[in-house]
Amino acid sequence: MRPDTILHRGERLHVLKCDFHAHFIEFNPNPRHTLKVLREAGYDVVTLAEHNNLIPGFTMERHFAEQASERYGDEFMVIVGEEVTVDDGANSGNRAVHVLSLFPEFHVDTLVDKDPAKVMDVHEVLPILRQAGGLLFINHDIFTNYYAKHPTTTRWPHRQAYDIDGWEVGNGSVGDWLEDDKYPTTLENNLCLADPATALEEGYILLSNTDYHGGKRGLRMREGYYNVVFAAERSVPAVRAALESRRNVAVAGDKLVGLDEALGLYRQATA
């Protein structure tokens, strides 16, 4: 059982179990079910990050974040975010890549002429997402190729082309598409990023998330995909600050990914 806080170099740090990528609309018209499931699973922080083409804005997400704050205080915090679909054809050849926007101030619509089959180019979208003020991550990089059903390259080799803060290194959402044998090492490693060690060296923030989709048919959630964040206080701004300082460990099945300092904090918290 993890402690609520640990002492590190004279500083009291809060040990928070966090999910930065969860959905609700495809299963339920509001986030109540998703929040209930993840709260009962012991999460301190959950991000509602619905697909941007399924929501008109953040009104519902902000309502439930306020409700959680009123009901649970800092014991259970809800962050507003979104998973933004972009066209990355010019780089990796994939025209439906997902970018996670955490802590944005406003919603970004990427549909072209309101056509669900057409989205804006990644290089048009990323500056807008920057204006929205969030932290930006490319989600489930290797897994995206399963969705595509064709041999596009992953985004990782093209990383210099993206103005992002990090990558999703673990993703607990698995559907029938993972029965494909194209990328068997992905399942063996429990990782969806090709080179986490280099990503850390290059300064990226790495996350592992549930990508929870409720009870959507053909999609299940593997246990053991979450983040342990070491924050100066129990608050949403402190969680963001901890991520920006990379005081987090991404837990992806049997893999732990993080800077040496963060891994040391994790060992201290789980001893």
N, C-alpha and C positions, 0 to 999 in steps of 0.2 A: 504494500500500500504506500503510495507516494505521499510525502509530507506536503503541507500547504505552502511552506516556505523553507528556504535553506539560507545559510549564512555564507557569503562568499566575499573574502577580502574586506570584511567589516560591513558589507552591504547585505541587507535582508532582501532576498529575491523571492517572488511568488512563482510557484511551479504550476503552470497552467496547461491542461490538455486541450488542444485546439484543433478544430477542423476549419479550413479556409475555403472549402469548395463543396457545397451541398445544394441540392435542387428540391423543388416541390411541385411545380405546376404540372409536370407530365403525369403525376400520380394524384395530386390533391389540389384543389383550387386555392388553398392557402398554406402557409408554412407550418401550421399547428402540428401536423403529424411528424414532419421532419424534425422539428425542434423537440418534440416529446421523445422520439426515438434516441436522438443524440444526447439529450440531457440524461436520460435513463442509462445511457452507455458511459456516463461519467465525464462528459465534456464540460469544460468550464467556459469555452468560447466556441461559437458556431458562426460561420459566415453563410448567409443566404446569397448564393451566387448563381442565380437562374440565367438561362440562355437569354442573351439580350434581345433576340428576335421574338421572345415569348412574353415580354413585359413592356408596358408603355412607359414605365418609370419606376421609382423606388417608393411610391406611396405605401404600398402594402408592407414592404420590407421594413421601412422606418416605423410603421405602426407596430409591428410585432417586436421590433427592437426596443421601442419605448415600453411596450407591455412587459417584456422580459425584465427590463430595468426596474419598473414599478413593482413587479411581483417578486423578483429574486435579488434585486440589488446587484452587487458585484459578484454574486455566487454563480450567476449564469448570464453571460454577455452575448449579445447578438450583433454581429458586424454586417453592414450592408456592402454588397459587392455585386459583380455580374460576370458571366462568362461570355466573352465577346467573340463572335465568329468573323474571321477575316479571310481574305483571298491571299494566299501565299504562293500563287502560281509562278510568279517571277523568280522565286528563290528555290523552294523545295518541290514545286510542281503540284502542291496540294491546294485546292481552292476552298477548303473549309477547316481552317486551323483555329483552335480555341485559345484565346488570351484571357487570363484571369485578371480582373481589375479589382483590387482590394482597397477599401476606404474611399471610393470615388465620391465627389460632391454632386455629380449629375450623371444621368443615364446617357449612353451613346447608342444610337441606332445606326447599323451598318448596312441595312438592306438598300439595294439599288432599285429605284422605282417601285418600292414595296414588293419586290419579287423575292420570295423565300429562296429561290435558286441562285440569286446573285447577291454577292456582298462586296463591300469596298475593299480595295487593296490594303494590305497590311501597312504599307508606308503612308497611306492617307490616314489610317485609323490611329496609329500609335501616337502621333502628335496631339490628336483630339483627346485620347485617353490621358495623355500627360496633362493637358489642360484641366481635365476632370480631377486631377490631384491624387490619384490612387497609385499604389504599387502595382507593377505589371509583371505577369508571369506567363510563360507558355506552358499550357497544360498537357499532360500525358503524351509527351512527344513521340515515343516509339509506338504507343497504342493508337495514335492518330492514323498510322499507316494501315492498321487493321480496318478501321472505319472506311478508309479510302478504297480498299479492295483493289489497289493497283500499286506497283512498285515505285512510289515516289520516294525521294530521300527524306530523312528526318530534318527537322529544323536545326538541330544541333550543329552540323557542319557549316551552316549559314549564319551562325549567331552574331557575327559582326554586323549583320544587316538590320538587327532589331534593337531598338532602344527599349530594353526591358530591365527589370530588376532581378529576375530570377526564373527558376524552372520548377515544375512539379517533378520530383524525383520518384515519388511513390503515388499510386492511385488504386484505391480499393474497390473500384467499380468494375465488375467483370460481366460480360455478356457472352452469348453464343459465339460472337465473332472471335473470341480468344481461342476457339478450338482450332483455328488455322495454325498450321505448323511453320509458317513463314519465318517467324521470329521466336524460336523455342527458348533462346537464352533469356528473353524477356521474362518469361514465367519462372525460369529457374532462379533468376536473380531477384525477382520481386521488384524490379526497378523499371521505370519507364523513361530513363535518361541514360544515354550511352556512356557518359564519362563524368560522374559526380565529382570525382577528385579534382579534375581540371576545372570544373565549374566553380568549386570552392576556391581554388587558387586564383581564378579570374575575378573573384569578388561577388559572385552571384549568391542570392538568397535561395535556399532549396527547401521545398515543402513536400509533405506527404499528406494526402487528403482522402476522405472517404469517397468523394464524388457521388454522394448518396442520391439515388433517384426514387426513393420510396419503394413502392411495390411494383414498379414498372416491369412488365412481363419480359422475360429473357435477360434481365439485368439483375445481378445480385451484388451484395457488398461483402467483400472479404474483411474479416476482422484484422485488427493490427495495423491500420494505416492512419496515422495521426501525427501531430506535432507536439512536442513538449517545449513550451516557451518559458523563458526565465525573465520575468518582468519586474520592474522596480515597484509597481503597485498593481492592484487589480482594477484596471481601467482599459478601455479601448485605446486611448492614446498611448498608454504604456505598452500595450501589446504591439502596436505599430513600431514604437521606438525600439523594442526588443528585436523585432524582425530586421529593422534597418541596421541594428548592431550585430545581427546574425547570432543572437543569443537564443538559438533554437536548435533542436534536434529533430530531424525528420525520421520517423519510425515507419519502415516499409517492410512489413512481415518480420523476417529475422534480420533485417539490415538496419543499422543506425547510421545516419548521415549527418554530419555537422562539423564545424570547426573543432579543433582539439579542446579549446576552452569550454565550448558548449557540451562536448562529450564528457568532459570532466564533471561538469555540473550535473549532467544526467546520471552519471555513476554515483555521485554524491546523493542525489535525490532518490535513487532506487536501491541504495545499499541496505 
